Amino acid sequence: MESVLSSKALEFIDSINNSKNHHEALLRLKIGLSDYLNVYHIAAFINEAKGFYELASTSELRADLFNDLDELWHDLQTEYLIDKKVDALPVSLSNVTFSKPNQLDLKAFLVYTKVNDTNGFIICYYKNRALLTPKELTLVHSLLPIFRHTFLKLEYIAHTSRLLNEKTAALTVSQARFQAFAELASDWFWETDNQLRYEYISSAEDEFQAHTYQHFIGKTPIEIRSYDEQQQQKKWNMFLNFVNNHQEIHNFEYEAKAPDGQTFWISISGKAQFDEEGNYLGYMGIGRDISYAKQREIDLQKEKERAEKANAAKSDFLAVMSHEIRTPMNAILGMLELLEDTNPSAKQHELIDYMRSSTRLLQGVISDTLDFAKIESGTLKLELADTNLINLTKNLVKQFETQAIKHGIEFECTIDQSVPERINCDGVRLSQILLNLLSNAFKFTHEGSVKLYLNKSDNQIIFRVIDTGIGISEEDISKLFEPFTQFHSRQKGRQQGVGLGLSITRRLLNLMGGSITCYSTVGEGTEFIIRVPYTSIELPDENNEYAELSNLPKTSLKVLVAEDNIANQFVIKAILEKRDYQVTIVNDGQEALTVLTNDKFDLVLMDMMMPVMDGVTAAKAIRQDLYLNELPIIALTANAGLQDKEKCLEAGMNDVLTKPLDSKLLDDKIKQFLF
């Protein structure tokens, strides 16, 4: 009997170690055992959760020749063939015999082995002989380490094979998933040679997309670009510069030609590829069909242009409407001012007041409509300037004092000492905001009081307008600042305007960075609180401007008026002659140039919109052709927009007055530029 530690046994183990698979391992075991026993067949099983599983067998036809193994399998699952006493040992041996009618007389010995948490057995069959003798059993017992090693080898091969199968299955699933994603995704992969000719395009392999991309193969992007792309030399020169310098390409968009002559948009991104020696091989990257997104972009651009044209048309319409309505209004207000100078009776004074009030209301409606349109279109801009906040407030108060006395309403204005006298803000718009709030307060207050408070908090001026009027319900407050909104239907007889005042007020405050809040109780009154950010201005150390102006000498000025409307000509001439000025009237800008060539004037009042030559063109000619750079030119315009004012100033005019003409404001401008 040879020892398992002999050189022959070691060769036996090495032979088994060199096995490449289960079948070869058992076959080598069978050959090795032939030196000791004549073994007919060997099978190996491993014990798993679901029962015994066959690892390997020396016969591929086991089910035909050894169908009694099924019975053995059943016996092994129902009977404990291994002695319980040796179950804890790493390896043990049992002698087994079984036979069936009309079958081979089979006998076997069973080697049970246990490795860590794994256990199983190897069955060695022999036939046509008696059971193993004690001497043979002792021999087999000495070979148990080889059986155990064989089992370890089989288990290792099974484990490795199982891992390989799992990884292969996972890889197959991953590939299938990737393929599905690739088919669903709009991206595709591409490669070019070192001449930038497409060599591979993944979408060209797809039967649904091949017609779109297969013609790319063998061509460069230059060759498949559309006719419109060929005209964009700057764009493609930049692209070629990237390629020639082997730089990365990021989302380069271009229009390509399809085989049927149609065009479509694609976007490509790629990176230059090099071999191990640093030789340039070409580009590799991804592409994407962006035709849908590009069409949406084109459609959006068209819609934007259409909207801009519509907005421009609206602005032109509003400008024309403003001019056409304000021009006769200027004549009406001017006539009323002249009518007051004819010593009218008390009844006539009352009628004049009614006419002026109605005209001012119409003027307010027009201004609100135009302001709302400018705010909506984003063209309204604030004109920040040095503003005397105290004087601005006092002037507003004076406008409502007569109304308060007439209706028996207590009117009070309190300005806290902390409020700065001069601030940097848009004084016109701030006046408009306060005028809206005070007008509403007096409109809906039948008795009691209206109060205006000014205070300062940090960098904000706080205005509070409080009345004891009819009040506003909570439901109405939530809609108060919406455009074209009016409440108090029971006060219908007192309603005026179109419901834009508070909407414009809030939007103006938003432009200023301020805010407005309303608190009200029906039947008790309403309080509006507005907060306006400000920057204070240091008071100049000089004499009072108005004191100086009051001492100005009365001088007869020569004034040229360019105005095409006959009624406005009459009103402006009357207002100026009332001040002892010499007035010359012309109908358009061309006549103004002719008159200025032959005579000298102290001041020009220039209408902005006139036939033959408009005021802006005439002003440019006065400065550039006649070289009258010191001559004051004041524009008269019914267009109240900031853009119109900028046009006039850019043309060389000194200032702009808006129709209807305010005679007091005209006096201030004349004093400003001539004295």
Secondary structure, 3 states (H helix, E strand, C coil): CCCCCCHHHHHHHHHHHCCCCHHHHHHHHHHHHCCCCCCCEEEEEEEECCEEEEEEECCCCHHHHCCHHHHHHHHHHHCCCCCHHHCCCCEEEEEEEECCCCCCCEEEEEEEEEECCEEEEEEEEEECCCCCCHHHHHHHHHCHHHHHHHHHHHHHHHHHHHHHHHHHHHHHHHHHHHHHHHHHCCEEEEEECCCCCEEEEHHHHCCCCHHHHHHHCCCCHHHHECHHHHCCHHHHHHHHHHHHCCCCEEEEEEEEECCCCCEEEEEEEEEEEECCCCCEEEEEEEEEECHHHHHHHHHHHHHHHHHHHHHHHHHHHHHHHHHHHHHHHHHHHHHHHHHHCCCCCHHHHHHHHHHHHHHHHHHHHHHHHHHHHHHHHCCCCCCCEEEEHHHHHHHHHHHHHHHHHHHCCEEEEEECCCCCCEEEECHHHHHHHHHHHHHHHHHCCCCCEEEEEEEEECCEEEEEEEECCCCCCHHHHCCCCCCCCCCCHHHHHHCCCCCCHHHHHHHHHHHHCCEEEEEEECCCEEEEEEEEECCECCCCCCCCHHHHHHCCCCCCCEEEEECCCHHHHHHHHHHHHCCCCEEEEECCHHHHHHHHHHCCCCEEEEECCCCCCCHHHHHHHHHHCCCCCCCCEEEEECCCCHHHHHHHHHCCCCEEEECCCCHHHHHHHHHHHHC
